[in-house]
């Protein structure tokens, strides 16, 4: 499918798979807004914003004719997915996800990178019960079961499944070539 037919794209996948990086690059190449659902969802101190606020902010963010969204939030799926024309699933192996997640997490912790609403990842969270590494295992299994069913439910979507970073780079080059 030519990129001119892809104007409203959702990037989904397990945490650490590269959703934000890919969506930001697609948005740049489309010259469209990049909508990071994590940024709309998380308030200060890693507290989720009120659901009504999250949904309203998501609605507002989707008002343009073209965008690239990243995130797996079922709380707003009924808002985002019906408006999209394409969903890109980063269906990477757990090994690849863990490697990328480890690099990203170490960079964020070491550099004290400020995320949404002033939040930061910290060393003690890396090994906590609700760590992203445990969440990656749980959510990866869930996504592999659930996404094929969702693709049937939202059958208007063009579905792109990418199984490796190499496939992702090739898809990006072919679909949204640099000008």
Number of C-alpha atoms within 10 A of each C-alpha: 10 8 14 9 10 19 19 24 26 25 24 25 25 29 21 23 26 22 22 22 12 22 25 22 15 24 21 15 16 19 12 17 20 23 21 20 19 17 13 19 22 19 16 13 11 15 11 14 14 12 12 10 13 20 20 14 14 21 13 10 18 20 10 11 10 18 25 29 29 24 21 19 13 10 13 17 14 12 15 20 21 12 17 22 19 21 23 21 21 23 22 20 13 16 9 16 25 20 13 16 20 16 12 14 20 16 13 17 17 12 11 13 14 12 15 16 15 12 16 18 19 15 13 9 13 17 12 11 10 10 12 21 19 14 13 20 15 12 17 21 12 12 18 13 11 12 15 11 12 12 15 10 10 16 12 14 20 16 17 16 16 18 14 16 16 10 13 19 13 14 15 17 11 13 16 19 11 8 4
